[in-house]
C-alpha cells in the first residue's frame, strides 16, 4: 500500500495506539501509580506502544507530515529509536508524558485528517478497539 491510502492506514493505527496509551493513563491516573512496581508491565506496554507510534510515523509521506506540520514527527521517531535501541535507559517520566498528555494531542490531530476522509472513522476505531478489549477515552 502506498500514497494517501498508506498514510491514512498509518494514521488510523497511530490513533489506535494513542487510544491504548490513553486507556493506560485512565487506569493508572498518576505518575506515582505508573512507576509502582506492581504496574511495571504497563510501563513496558506503554513503551512498546510509543515504539509503534514512532515506527508508523517514520513511514508517513512528506506530504502528510507537512499537512500535520505542528506534530514533531522527528521527535516521535527519535523517541522510538531511544526506546528500542538504548536498552535499560528509558525514561519513565518521558513515557508518562506521552501516556498522560501527548497521546491525546496526537490522536486528535490525526483524527482531523482521518475524519475529513472518512466520516465513519470513529465507529471503525471503536469497533477495532472493542474487539481488542480496549476501553478507551474517546477524543
N, C-alpha and C positions, 0 to 999 in steps of 0.2 A: 504494500500500500504506500502510495506517495502523494505528495502535494497536499492540497487542502484537506482531503479526507484523512490523510495520515495525521495532520496537525489536530484535527477535531478528535480523532481517536485518542491521541496522546493527551489532549486537554481533558477529555472525559475521564481517562484513568487517573490523571492528576487530581481531579476533583474527588474521585473515589478515595484516593489515599489521603487527601486532606480531610475528608469526612471521617475516615477511620482515625486520623490523628485527633480530630475534634471529639470523637467518642471517647478516646483515652482521656483527654482533658476533662470532659464532662464527668467521667467516672472518678478520676483522681482529684481534681479540683485545685490542688496546691502543689507547689514545688516540693515542699517537705514530704507530702504523701508520695510524690513521684519518685523521690530518691530513697524512700523507705525500703529496707532490704526485702520486705515481703512483696514489693512491686517491681523487683528488678527485671522481670520478664517484660513488663510494659515499657521499660526504658529500651530494652533490646528490640522489641517490636516497633517502637517509635523510630528508632534509628534505622531500622530496615525500611520503613515507610518513607522516611526522608531520603534514604538512598534511592528508592524507586522514583521519587519525585525528581531527583537530580538526573537519573538515567533518562526519564521521559523528557525532561527539559532539554537535555543535550541533543535529542533528536528532532526538536522543533525547527521549522524553517525560519530563516531570517525574516521572512515576510510576517509570520505570526508574532515573532518576537518584537518586530517594530510596531505591530498593531497594539501589543501589550507592553509598550516600551517602559512603563513605570515599574514593571516587575524586574527585580535584579536577577536576571537569568544566569549570569556568570556566577554570582554568589550561590545560587541554588546548586549549580553543577559543582562548584568548588567545595561546598559543604558535603555533597555526596562523596567526592573524592577523599576528603578528610576522614569521613566516617568509615569508608570502605578500605582505605589504604594505610591509615595510621592506627593500626590495631592497638587497643588499650589506651588511646589518647583522646577519646571522645569527651566532649564537654556536656555533662548532663544539663547545665544551665542553657547551653545553646539548643539542645534538643527540646527542653521545656519551652523555650521561647517560640520555637516552631509549633509545638503542640498547643500552647495556650494562646498564641496570637497570630503568628504568620500563616498558619494553615487556613484560618478563616478568611484572611485577606486574599490569599492566593486563590482559594476556591471561588470567592465572589468575583474576582476579575476574570477567571477562566470561564465561569458560568455566563458572564455577559456575552462572550463570544459564542458559546455553545447555544444559548437561548436565542440569539439572533439567527442561528442556522436551523434550530430545531425547537419549536415551542413545547414539545413533549419531553424535553431532556430531563426535567426534574423527576418526572414519573419513571423514566428509564433508569436514572441513577438510583432512586429509592428502591426500585424493584431489584436491581442487581445487588445493592447493599443488603436488602432484606434477605435475599437468597443466601448471602454470605453470613447472615446472622448479626449484622451490624446495626445497632440502634444509633442513629445519628442526630445531630443538631442540624436542622435544615438552614440553609443560607438564603 
